[in-house]
Amino acid sequence: MTNHSPTARRIAKTILNGFDAYFADYQNITLGAKARFETASWQAAHEANKARIDLYKTKVTQVVDLVHSVTSKDTSQLELWRDARATYAQLIANHSNYEIAETFFNSVFCSQFHHTNIHDSNIFVKPSRAPEDKPLRDYSIYISYSGRHGLECMIEDILKDFSFSTPWENMERDIAHICESLRSAPLANVDNEKHLRVDMLESVFYRNKAAYLVGRIILNGEVIPMILPCLNNGRGGIFVDTLIYNNDSASIIFSFTRSYFMVDAPIPSRFVRFLSTIMPLKEKSELYNSIGFHKHGKTEFYRHILAHMKVSNDKFVIAPGIKGMVMSVFTLPSYPVVFKVIKDEFDQPKTVTEKIVKEKYKFVSRSDRVGRMADTQEYSYFIFYRNRFSEELIKELQEVAPSKLIIDEKRVIIKHLYVERRMEPLNLYLQHANEEQTKEAMEEYGNAIKQLAAANIFPGDMLLKNFGVTRHGRVVFYDYDELCPLTECNFRKIPEAHTSEQELADKPWYTVAEADVFPEEFRLFFSGNPTARAAFEKLHGDLYNYRFWKLLQDRIRAGHVESAFPYRRKWRFPRRSHNRAQQK
């Protein structure tokens, strides 16, 4: 081991101790998910999710203070931190979670140096060692089940192994539904079910009001997802709601539009490797995000885009679509994300401030996104190569956000930005959509508004350009500067005019407070697209009625938590006793 200064060793040990303490507290919050699910404590689950997200920053701040207390030397000296980084790399050489420990070190350093001096000699821009490639079967994170005694017996073994403290509502019925579903699709052409193997992760994935049993079917060398969402009936019983067995549906469950799972993952990298086998198109960064390690997800994303830049040559350009009043948005055509920079001055009639916009994005990160809001990662001092920026983009950023830029001959450094999955803006999608696609998009658009509202989120600005269409055809909200809790809105009916002057007036003749919302005005969002408007009004005309919104507010204030399913409701198993179960 190379000798390092005693001060550097104290700093490195302090940071590693801080990481281990953070991880232990993180796991303890996560371990409570089982009891919250079994007792249907949905508000407590939501609060635990927020607490776990906030924990990281709290721990980093504590460690920064501790670093200053373990030495009398000047902790602003980069040389000291380079030495500490080298020592830290030795300390975590055999740490089972060395990757996430690296990210924690990076966070402490960035907090100390205000996100400047980003270089691999100072922090872990690159991982300290190559990722594990040892066969996953050598690890005890999943249990393998054989079909040698029949499919029904295998499914029964799985459900019994995952038994909750709350009993199954009707296990026999659920087994029959699962077997029927398997035989109708993924196993339809299987001659001998006894050769079947199923691997199930031992830990349950909890989110919102559901618990997910996650595994895979191994069939003739093919890997097929097998996900069993389980729900609590609220009366002391658990039931399996459906079976998910294809890659796209599994991907939607682990989508960037949903809240993070609570899952007991002592070594998260191994869970990510397993999940990659059933969702091979998902990036590691997104899988780390999905299981709650969003800070390390940021690290993985940064590493991935750096690697992509080395094998691509296209340029960053202004993102297509109507330019935003608050954000300047750009993208790299060969990479599926957008970068959003807050403008120095907002276009009229926007009245929000930069501080308010940042608060809105933080609000989204801690909210239940119910599959309808894109996850957004926040970065400071993001470094790009200047020769990869189009001149048009540089000109725009210099015009609208000069205070966010540091530009020299080689680099463009953006002091603050958000990264979000790229989607096609809904208004652009409708320009080339046929009648059936328009109808489906409007159904999705209305569903998105309703599901967000049920989660106590009002989008505020519901223009079509603020919603995007994913590759799965889902409509997702991604412009957050006007959103607010639904319960803070005052939904009103537009008063009837009493005179012709009032009826023809350009401006409202009645008083309008800041929180007032008039749902009848939502029709204006479809100006210029009568087909979309007609489809929306047929499917979601209730959104124009202020009473719809007030009733929803009453439900939320009464403590009701709506169910949000990451799969189609028509896939849900019927709850009545299955014929096979009745015959026994």
LINPETA-V125764 format. One line per field, one symbol per residue. ss: DSSP state (A for helix, B for strand, O for the rest). burial: + if it has 16 or more other ideal C-beta (glycine too) atoms within 10 Angstrom, else -. Layout:
BEGIN
ss: ???
burial: ???
END
This chain:
BEGIN
ss: OOOOOAAAAAAAAAAAAAAAAAAAAAAAAAAOAAAAAAOOOAAAAAAAAAAAAAAAAAAAAAAAAAAAAOOOOOOOOAAAAAAAAAAAAAAOOOOOOAAAAAAAAAAAAAAAAOOOOOOOOOOOOOOOOOOOOOOAAAOOOBBBBBOOOOAAAAAAAAAAAOOOOOOBOOAAAAAAAAAAAAAAOOOOOOOOAAAOBBBBBOOOBBBOOBBBBBBBBBBOOBBBBBBBBBBBOOOOOBBBOOOBOOAAAAAAAOOOOOOOOBOOOOOAAAAAAAAAAAOOOOOAAAAAAAOOOAAAAAAAAAAAAAAAAAOOOOOBBBOOOOOOOOBBBBBBOOOOBBBBBBOOOOOOOOOOOAAAAAAAAAAAAOOOOOOOBOOBBBBBBBBBBAAABOAAAAAAAAAAOAAABBBOOOBBBBBBBBBBBOOBBAAAAAAAOOAAAAAAAAAAAAAAAAAAAAOOBBOOOOOAAABBBOOOOOBBBOOOOOOBBAAAOBBOOOOOOOOAAAAAOOOOOOOOOOOBBOAAAAAAAAOOOAAAAAAAAAAAAAAAOAAAAAAAAAAAAOOOOOOOOOOOAAAOOOOOOOAAAAAO
burial: ---+--++++++-+++-++--++-++--++-+++-++--+++--++-++--++-++--++--++-++---+---+----++++++-+++-++--+-+++++++++++++++++-+-++---++++--+-------+----++--+-+---++-++++++--+-+-+-++++++++++++-++---++--+--+--+-++++-+++++++++++++++++----+++++++++-----++++++++-+-+++++++++++++++++--++++++++--++--++++++++++++++++++++++-+---+-----++-++----+-+++++++--+--++++++--+---+---+--+--++--++-+++++++++++-+-++++----+---++-++--++--+--+----++++++++++++-++++++--+----+++++++++++++++++++++++++++++++++---+++++++++++-+--+-++------------------------+++--+--++--+--++-+++-++--++-+-++--++--+----++-++++-----+----+--+---
END
